[in-house]
């Protein structure tokens, strides 16, 4: 099994409230694949020297899951309020470093 982060972009028609997110997150917990997640607020990019780029403004939240592979991670999007509203989900694997 590998860890993946599902980044929710803010291009969905409806971001979904607790009444939409709670069943989806409970489904992931019940399946034993939920590893965390949160909405993402404002922030900034910093560099030791020179100008830093602007933050990536289109990412609104993330869910971390454990999945067999990328295809399994894609299957875990069913019921995700952003995905179901036609929004973009960016799936990124978290490579193991141990």
N, CA and C atoms as an extended XYZ file, in Angstrom:
294
Properties=species:S:1:pos:R:3:atomname:S:1:resname:S:1:resid:I:1 pbc="F F F"
N         0.848       -1.180        0.000 N   UNK     1
C         0.000        0.000        0.000 CA  UNK     1
C         0.889        1.237        0.000 C   UNK     1
N         0.392        2.284       -0.621 N   UNK     2
C         1.114        3.550       -0.705 CA  UNK     2
C         0.217        4.673       -0.194 C   UNK     2
N         0.830        5.772        0.181 N   UNK     3
C         0.081        6.950        0.607 CA  UNK     3
C        -0.066        7.908       -0.570 C   UNK     3
N        -1.245        8.517       -0.658 N   UNK     4
C        -1.542        9.485       -1.701 CA  UNK     4
C        -2.202       10.699       -1.068 C   UNK     4
N        -1.981       11.856       -1.681 N   UNK     5
C        -2.705       13.066       -1.282 CA  UNK     5
C        -3.627       13.430       -2.432 C   UNK     5
N        -4.873       13.663       -2.097 N   UNK     6
C        -5.877       14.124       -3.054 CA  UNK     6
C        -6.032       15.624       -2.825 C   UNK     6
N        -5.487       16.439       -3.727 N   UNK     7
C        -5.600       17.890       -3.614 CA  UNK     7
C        -6.877       18.340       -4.312 C   UNK     7
N        -7.751       19.003       -3.572 N   UNK     8
C        -8.981       19.528       -4.150 CA  UNK     8
C        -8.723       20.932       -4.678 C   UNK     8
N        -8.982       21.121       -5.979 N   UNK     9
C        -8.879       22.445       -6.573 CA  UNK     9
C       -10.178       23.200       -6.308 C   UNK     9
N       -10.137       24.498       -6.426 N   UNK    10
C       -11.317       25.308       -6.118 CA  UNK    10
C       -12.165       25.604       -7.346 C   UNK    10
N       -12.125       24.711       -8.349 N   UNK    11
C       -12.879       24.947       -9.580 CA  UNK    11
C       -14.198       24.183       -9.649 C   UNK    11
N       -14.585       23.539       -8.569 N   UNK    12
C       -15.867       22.838       -8.530 CA  UNK    12
C       -17.006       23.825       -8.377 C   UNK    12
N       -18.159       23.459       -8.857 N   UNK    13
C       -19.327       24.327       -8.759 CA  UNK    13
C       -19.757       24.507       -7.314 C   UNK    13
N       -19.594       23.475       -6.502 N   UNK    14
C       -20.013       23.511       -5.111 CA  UNK    14
C       -18.913       22.882       -4.273 C   UNK    14
N       -18.421       23.603       -3.282 N   UNK    15
C       -17.347       23.077       -2.437 CA  UNK    15
C       -17.866       22.048       -1.446 C   UNK    15
N       -19.151       22.069       -1.190 N   UNK    16
C       -19.748       21.099       -0.279 CA  UNK    16
C       -19.620       21.512        1.169 C   UNK    16
N       -20.692       21.309        1.908 N   UNK    17
C       -20.690       21.573        3.339 CA  UNK    17
C       -20.502       20.276        4.096 C   UNK    17
N       -20.598       20.359        5.401 N   UNK    18
C       -20.406       19.174        6.246 CA  UNK    18
C       -21.360       18.059        5.866 C   UNK    18
N       -22.582       18.410        5.438 N   UNK    19
C       -23.562       17.378        5.089 CA  UNK    19
C       -23.118       16.564        3.876 C   UNK    19
N       -22.227       17.122        3.043 N   UNK    20
C       -21.697       16.372        1.903 CA  UNK    20
C       -20.356       15.722        2.227 C   UNK    20
N       -19.531       16.400        3.022 N   UNK    21
C       -18.209       15.871        3.335 CA  UNK    21
C       -18.259       14.751        4.368 C   UNK    21
N       -19.106       14.850        5.365 N   UNK    22
C       -19.134       13.840        6.434 CA  UNK    22
C       -19.350       12.423        5.916 C   UNK    22
N       -20.331       12.172        5.025 N   UNK    23
C       -20.506       10.795        4.528 CA  UNK    23
C       -19.303       10.301        3.727 C   UNK    23
N       -18.696       11.192        2.938 N   UNK    24
C       -17.531       10.799        2.141 CA  UNK    24
C       -16.354       10.434        3.044 C   UNK    24
N       -16.069       11.278        4.018 N   UNK    25
C       -14.946       11.011        4.919 CA  UNK    25
C       -15.207        9.780        5.780 C   UNK    25
N       -16.450        9.565        6.180 N   UNK    26
C       -16.792        8.361        6.950 CA  UNK    26
C       -16.600        7.105        6.095 C   UNK    26
N       -16.924        7.194        4.807 N   UNK    27
C       -16.709        6.064        3.892 CA  UNK    27
C       -15.226        5.704        3.846 C   UNK    27
N       -14.352        6.718        3.762 N   UNK    28
C       -12.908        6.470        3.732 CA  UNK    28
C       -12.430        5.881        5.062 C   UNK    28
N       -12.947        6.401        6.181 N   UNK    29
C       -12.574        5.866        7.497 CA  UNK    29
C       -13.007        4.414        7.634 C   UNK    29
N       -14.238        4.122        7.231 N   UNK    30
C       -14.766        2.754        7.335 CA  UNK    30
C       -13.970        1.774        6.493 C   UNK    30
N       -13.456        2.244        5.361 N   UNK    31
C       -12.641        1.396        4.484 CA  UNK    31
C       -11.214        1.250        5.007 C   UNK    31
N       -10.858        2.025        6.035 N   UNK    32
C        -9.526        1.936        6.613 CA  UNK    32
C        -8.447        2.611        5.789 C   UNK    32
N        -8.830        3.549        4.911 N   UNK    33
C        -7.841        4.191        4.043 CA  UNK    33
C        -7.595        5.661        4.378 C   UNK    33
N        -8.384        6.229        5.271 N   UNK    34
C        -8.263        7.646        5.625 CA  UNK    34
C        -7.021        7.877        6.477 C   UNK    34
N        -6.187        8.818        6.072 N   UNK    35
C        -4.968        9.140        6.814 CA  UNK    35
C        -4.905       10.606        7.222 C   UNK    35
N        -5.957       11.389        6.943 N   UNK    36
C        -5.992       12.789        7.353 CA  UNK    36
C        -6.486       13.678        6.237 C   UNK    36
N        -6.605       14.953        6.541 N   UNK    37
C        -7.036       15.911        5.541 CA  UNK    37
C        -7.483       17.199        6.189 C   UNK    37
N        -7.661       18.224        5.367 N   UNK    38
C        -8.056       19.526        5.876 CA  UNK    38
C        -8.355       20.464        4.720 C   UNK    38
N        -9.114       21.496        5.023 N   UNK    39
C        -9.192       22.632        4.113 CA  UNK    39
C        -7.839       23.339        4.193 C   UNK    39
N        -7.515       24.125        3.178 N   UNK    40
C        -6.259       24.866        3.169 CA  UNK    40
C        -6.585       26.349        3.116 C   UNK    40
N        -6.074       27.093        4.084 N   UNK    41
C        -6.313       28.525        4.157 CA  UNK    41
C        -5.228       29.329        3.462 C   UNK    41
N        -5.206       30.605        3.751 N   UNK    42
C        -4.223       31.487        3.135 CA  UNK    42
C        -2.833       31.227        3.713 C   UNK    42
N        -1.827       31.719        3.047 N   UNK    43
C        -0.452       31.530        3.487 CA  UNK    43
C         0.494       32.311        2.593 C   UNK    43
N         1.731       31.902        2.548 N   UNK    44
C         2.704       32.559        1.703 CA  UNK    44
C         3.825       31.606        1.369 C   UNK    44
N         4.555       31.924        0.323 N   UNK    45
C         5.767       31.202       -0.043 CA  UNK    45
C         6.953       32.031        0.431 C   UNK    45
N         7.974       31.387        0.927 N   UNK    46
C         9.165       32.089        1.384 CA  UNK    46
C        10.404       31.436        0.793 C   UNK    46
N        11.444       32.250        0.619 N   UNK    47
C        12.745       31.775        0.171 CA  UNK    47
C        13.801       32.440        1.032 C   UNK    47
N        14.884       31.796        1.166 N   UNK    48
C        15.979       32.393        1.932 CA  UNK    48
C        16.494       33.644        1.247 C   UNK    48
N        16.594       33.585       -0.072 N   UNK    49
C        17.092       34.740       -0.834 CA  UNK    49
C        16.243       34.916       -2.080 C   UNK    49
N        16.047       36.130       -2.479 N   UNK    50
C        15.312       36.437       -3.702 CA  UNK    50
C        13.814       36.375       -3.500 C   UNK    50
N        13.099       36.856       -4.505 N   UNK    51
C        11.635       36.880       -4.397 CA  UNK    51
C        11.051       35.463       -4.477 C   UNK    51
N        10.051       35.225       -3.680 N   UNK    52
C         9.362       33.931       -3.680 CA  UNK    52
C         8.128       34.025       -4.575 C   UNK    52
N         7.714       32.926       -5.177 N   UNK    53
C         6.500       32.947       -5.989 CA  UNK    53
C         5.257       33.087       -5.114 C   UNK    53
N         4.155       33.413       -5.741 N   UNK    54
C         2.882       33.457       -5.024 CA  UNK    54
C         2.464       32.031       -4.671 C   UNK    54
N         1.615       31.905       -3.643 N   UNK    55
C         1.134       30.582       -3.265 CA  UNK    55
C         0.282       29.996       -4.396 C   UNK    55
N         0.155       28.695       -4.396 N   UNK    56
C        -0.715       28.021       -5.349 CA  UNK    56
C        -2.145       28.247       -4.880 C   UNK    56
N        -2.810       29.211       -5.502 N   UNK    57
C        -4.100       29.663       -5.024 CA  UNK    57
C        -5.279       28.775       -5.342 C   UNK    57
N        -5.146       27.853       -6.270 N   UNK    58
C        -6.304       27.055       -6.675 CA  UNK    58
C        -6.480       25.772       -5.864 C   UNK    58
N        -5.617       25.504       -4.894 N   UNK    59
C        -5.766       24.320       -4.054 CA  UNK    59
C        -6.523       24.725       -2.795 C   UNK    59
N        -7.663       24.089       -2.572 N   UNK    60
C        -8.549       24.481       -1.473 CA  UNK    60
C        -8.517       23.516       -0.293 C   UNK    60
N        -8.006       22.301       -0.489 N   UNK    61
C        -7.979       21.331        0.585 CA  UNK    61
C        -7.315       20.049        0.141 C   UNK    61
N        -7.152       19.132        1.086 N   UNK    62
C        -6.547       17.848        0.748 CA  UNK    62
C        -7.122       16.754        1.625 C   UNK    62
N        -7.026       15.546        1.110 N   UNK    63
C        -7.331       14.336        1.870 CA  UNK    63
C        -6.164       13.392        1.629 C   UNK    63
N        -5.633       12.828        2.695 N   UNK    64
C        -4.557       11.846        2.565 CA  UNK    64
C        -5.154       10.461        2.745 C   UNK    64
N        -4.844        9.575        1.798 N   UNK    65
C        -5.392        8.221        1.831 CA  UNK    65
C        -4.287        7.202        1.601 C   UNK    65
N        -4.585        5.970        1.972 N   UNK    66
C        -3.711        4.844        1.660 CA  UNK    66
C        -4.416        4.029        0.587 C   UNK    66
N        -3.693        3.701       -0.486 N   UNK    67
C        -4.287        2.954       -1.595 CA  UNK    67
C        -3.259        1.978       -2.163 C   UNK    67
N        -3.773        0.961       -2.836 N   UNK    68
C        -2.887       -0.039       -3.446 CA  UNK    68
C        -2.022        0.572       -4.537 C   UNK    68
N        -2.633        1.450       -5.348 N   UNK    69
C        -1.942        2.061       -6.475 CA  UNK    69
C        -2.748        3.279       -6.930 C   UNK    69
N        -2.308        3.920       -7.995 N   UNK    70
C        -2.964        5.127       -8.491 CA  UNK    70
C        -4.407        4.857       -8.910 C   UNK    70
N        -4.660        3.724       -9.528 N   UNK    71
C        -6.034        3.389       -9.930 CA  UNK    71
C        -6.946        3.250       -8.714 C   UNK    71
N        -6.443        2.634       -7.655 N   UNK    72
C        -7.230        2.504       -6.435 CA  UNK    72
C        -7.495        3.884       -5.833 C   UNK    72
N        -6.493        4.764       -5.841 N   UNK    73
C        -6.680        6.129       -5.333 CA  UNK    73
C        -7.760        6.851       -6.134 C   UNK    73
N        -7.791        6.650       -7.445 N   UNK    74
C        -8.838        7.265       -8.285 CA  UNK    74
C       -10.215        6.750       -7.893 C   UNK    74
N       -10.328        5.467       -7.572 N   UNK    75
C       -11.614        4.897       -7.169 CA  UNK    75
C       -12.123        5.521       -5.875 C   UNK    75
N       -11.200        5.989       -5.033 N   UNK    76
C       -11.585        6.586       -3.754 CA  UNK    76
C       -12.191        7.981       -3.912 C   UNK    76
N       -12.224        8.508       -5.136 N   UNK    77
C       -12.834        9.816       -5.383 CA  UNK    77
C       -14.356        9.753       -5.436 C   UNK    77
N       -14.911        8.573       -5.605 N   UNK    78
C       -16.370        8.457       -5.689 CA  UNK    78
C       -16.983        8.964       -4.392 C   UNK    78
N       -17.858        9.945       -4.518 N   UNK    79
C       -18.504       10.559       -3.364 CA  UNK    79
C       -17.822       11.823       -2.879 C   UNK    79
N       -16.604       12.109       -3.371 N   UNK    80
C       -15.915       13.344       -2.982 CA  UNK    80
C       -16.719       14.531       -3.509 C   UNK    80
N       -17.147       15.453       -2.642 N   UNK    81
C       -18.016       16.550       -3.077 CA  UNK    81
C       -17.435       17.411       -4.193 C   UNK    81
N       -16.144       17.675       -4.178 N   UNK    82
C       -15.544       18.480       -5.249 CA  UNK    82
C       -15.569       17.703       -6.559 C   UNK    82
N       -15.171       16.444       -6.512 N   UNK    83
C       -15.167       15.592       -7.709 CA  UNK    83
C       -16.573       15.447       -8.274 C   UNK    83
N       -17.542       15.175       -7.401 N   UNK    84
C       -18.925       14.983       -7.840 CA  UNK    84
C       -19.528       16.256       -8.425 C   UNK    84
N       -19.008       17.434       -8.020 N   UNK    85
C       -19.493       18.710       -8.548 CA  UNK    85
C       -18.775       19.105       -9.837 C   UNK    85
N       -17.908       18.236      -10.344 N   UNK    86
C       -17.203       18.516      -11.592 CA  UNK    86
C       -15.873       19.216      -11.406 C   UNK    86
N       -15.415       19.339      -10.162 N   UNK    87
C       -14.140       20.001       -9.893 CA  UNK    87
C       -12.963       19.076      -10.110 C   UNK    87
N       -11.786       19.660      -10.051 N   UNK    88
C       -10.538       18.946      -10.289 CA  UNK    88
C        -9.960       18.415       -8.990 C   UNK    88
N        -9.498       17.171       -9.036 N   UNK    89
C        -8.765       16.565       -7.932 CA  UNK    89
C        -7.400       16.168       -8.477 C   UNK    89
N        -6.359       16.614       -7.819 N   UNK    90
C        -4.989       16.261       -8.201 CA  UNK    90
C        -4.534       15.154       -7.263 C   UNK    90
N        -4.160       14.007       -7.813 N   UNK    91
C        -3.731       12.861       -7.016 CA  UNK    91
C        -2.213       12.784       -7.090 C   UNK    91
N        -1.564       12.806       -5.925 N   UNK    92
C        -0.108       12.737       -5.888 CA  UNK    92
C         0.329       11.659       -4.919 C   UNK    92
N         1.235       10.785       -5.364 N   UNK    93
C         1.753        9.746       -4.490 CA  UNK    93
C         2.808       10.342       -3.557 C   UNK    93
N         2.834        9.855       -2.331 N   UNK    94
C         3.852       10.245       -1.361 CA  UNK    94
C         4.866        9.103       -1.290 C   UNK    94
N         5.968        9.221       -2.015 N   UNK    95
C         6.948        8.131       -2.030 CA  UNK    95
C         7.524        7.875       -0.638 C   UNK    95
N         7.740        6.633       -0.342 N   UNK    96
C         8.336        6.255        0.932 CA  UNK    96
C         9.833        6.567        0.869 C   UNK    96
N        10.351        7.085        1.963 N   UNK    97
C        11.768        7.447        2.000 CA  UNK    97
C        12.553        6.611        3.000 C   UNK    97
N        11.913        5.605        3.601 N   UNK    98
C        12.623        4.773        4.584 CA  UNK    98
C        13.232        3.563        3.965 C   UNK    98
